Amino acid sequence: MSAPFTIVKLTPPDIEAAKAVIQQYLVWLGIDLSFQNIDEELADFPGKYRGPEGVFLVAKDGDRVVGCVGLRRMSPQVCEMKRLFVLDTHKGRGLGDALVREVINLATERGYSKMRLDTLSTMGKAQSLYWRHGFVEIPQYTVNPIPGAVFMEKDLVPPLNQMQQKKENL
């Protein structure tokens, strides 16, 4: 990723631009997400992504919002990644990877032990990205009537043996 790109927490001046990116995502997706109450989500945006339990990140090229990802609370220990998208003009530059990495870091900082997401079987590049970041397929955890929906989860707490190794290396 080159220097002009930044990933920052959503601020009020970027709300409309972030909503526009989400709208482009919905057009690109071509699937009705009314079962997720997407109209209400956009009307109240950033809504469920507000802190301290949630966050919405934007990727910027200079002052232009070109990508986004959201994090929302599902339970005290489990969060969900939503709305990961990078504009076509900026795909292939590592922005999706950087957004996922940063949202995972923020989820860990907030004390979540697991992160979940849903995607589609037709979104192979997205699934590969999630696998690279340690997500695994799990049984359905939320309502999603779309055929081919895939549900994934990442354990955010390192296994005990990794924690022990880190302590020994100090």
C-alpha positions in Angstrom: 0.0 0.0 0.0 1.5 3.4 -1.0 1.9 6.4 1.3 -1.2 8.4 0.4 -3.5 5.7 1.8 -4.6 6.0 5.4 -7.0 4.0 7.5 -8.8 6.1 10.1 -11.8 5.9 12.4 -14.9 7.5 10.9 -15.3 11.1 11.8 -18.4 13.3 11.2 -17.0 14.9 8.0 -16.6 11.5 6.4 -20.1 10.1 7.3 -21.7 10.9 3.9 -18.7 9.7 1.9 -18.7 6.4 3.9 -22.4 6.0 3.3 -21.8 6.5 -0.4 -19.1 3.8 -0.4 -21.6 1.4 1.3 -24.2 2.3 -1.3 -21.7 1.4 -4.0 -21.1 -1.9 -2.2 -24.8 -2.6 -2.3 -24.9 -1.9 -6.1 -21.8 -4.0 -6.6 -23.3 -6.9 -4.5 -26.6 -6.8 -6.4 -28.4 -8.6 -3.6 -31.2 -7.3 -1.5 -30.0 -6.9 2.1 -33.3 -5.7 3.5 -33.2 -8.7 5.9 -30.3 -6.9 7.5 -32.4 -3.7 7.8 -29.9 -1.9 5.6 -32.1 1.2 5.1 -32.4 1.7 8.8 -28.6 1.1 9.2 -27.8 3.9 6.7 -30.4 6.3 8.1 -28.9 5.9 11.6 -25.3 5.6 10.4 -22.8 5.0 12.1 -25.4 3.7 14.6 -24.4 0.2 15.8 -20.7 0.9 14.8 -20.3 3.7 17.4 -17.8 3.3 20.2 -16.9 2.1 22.7 -18.0 -1.3 21.6 -18.1 -0.7 17.9 -16.1 1.2 15.3 -16.3 2.1 11.6 -13.1 2.5 9.7 -12.5 4.3 6.4 -9.6 3.9 3.9 -8.7 7.2 2.4 -6.7 8.2 -0.7 -5.8 11.7 0.3 -9.2 13.2 1.5 -11.3 10.7 -0.5 -13.0 7.7 1.2 -12.2 4.7 -1.0 -13.0 1.8 1.4 -14.5 0.8 4.7 -15.2 -1.8 7.3 -17.3 -1.9 10.4 -17.2 -3.6 13.8 -20.2 -4.1 15.9 -20.9 -5.9 19.2 -22.9 -9.1 19.2 -22.2 -10.1 22.8 -19.7 -9.1 25.5 -17.1 -11.5 24.0 -18.1 -11.6 20.3 -18.1 -8.9 17.7 -19.0 -9.0 14.0 -17.1 -7.5 11.0 -19.5 -5.9 8.5 -19.4 -3.8 5.3 -15.8 -4.5 4.2 -15.6 -2.9 0.7 -13.0 -1.2 -1.4 -14.0 0.8 -4.5 -13.1 -0.8 -7.8 -10.7 2.0 -8.6 -8.6 1.1 -5.5 -8.8 -2.7 -5.5 -5.6 -4.7 -5.7 -3.6 -2.3 -3.6 -3.8 -4.0 -0.2 -6.5 -1.8 1.2 -8.9 -4.7 2.1 -6.0 -6.5 3.8 -5.1 -3.4 5.8 -8.7 -2.7 6.8 -9.2 -6.3 8.0 -5.9 -6.1 10.0 -6.9 -2.9 11.6 -10.4 -3.9 12.5 -9.0 -7.1 14.1 -6.6 -5.1 16.1 -9.3 -2.8 17.4 -11.6 -5.7 18.3 -8.7 -7.2 20.3 -8.2 -3.9 22.1 -11.9 -3.7 22.9 -11.6 -7.1 24.7 -13.5 -9.3 22.2 -12.4 -12.9 22.1 -14.1 -13.8 18.8 -14.9 -12.0 15.6 -17.5 -13.3 13.2 -18.6 -12.4 9.7 -20.8 -13.7 6.9 -19.9 -13.6 3.2 -21.0 -15.4 0.1 -19.5 -18.5 -1.5 -19.2 -16.5 -4.8 -16.9 -14.1 -3.1 -13.7 -16.2 -3.4 -11.3 -13.3 -3.0 -13.0 -12.1 0.2 -12.9 -15.7 1.6 -9.2 -16.0 0.8 -8.6 -12.7 2.6 -10.4 -13.9 5.7 -8.6 -17.3 5.7 -5.3 -15.5 5.5 -6.3 -13.6 8.6 -7.1 -16.8 10.5 -10.9 -17.0 10.0 -12.5 -20.5 9.8 -15.9 -21.6 8.6 -18.5 -22.1 11.3 -22.2 -23.1 11.4 -24.7 -20.3 10.7 -24.8 -17.9 13.6 -27.3 -15.2 12.2 -30.2 -14.9 9.9 -29.1 -14.8 6.3 -31.5 -16.2 3.7 -29.1 -15.7 0.8 -28.2 -19.0 -0.9 -24.4 -19.7 -0.6 -24.0 -17.7 2.6 -20.7 -18.6 4.4 -20.2 -17.9 8.1 -16.7 -17.5 9.5 -15.1 -16.8 12.9 -11.7 -15.8 14.2 -10.4 -16.5 17.7 -8.9 -13.2 18.9 -7.3 -14.7 22.0 -4.0 -16.4 21.3 -3.8 -20.0 22.4 -2.3 -20.5 25.9 0.9 -22.0 24.5 1.5 -18.9 22.4 0.9 -16.6 25.4 3.4 -18.7 27.4 6.0 -18.5 24.7 5.7 -14.7 24.6 6.2 -14.5 28.4 9.2 -16.7 28.2 10.7 -14.5 25.5 10.4 -11.4 27.6 
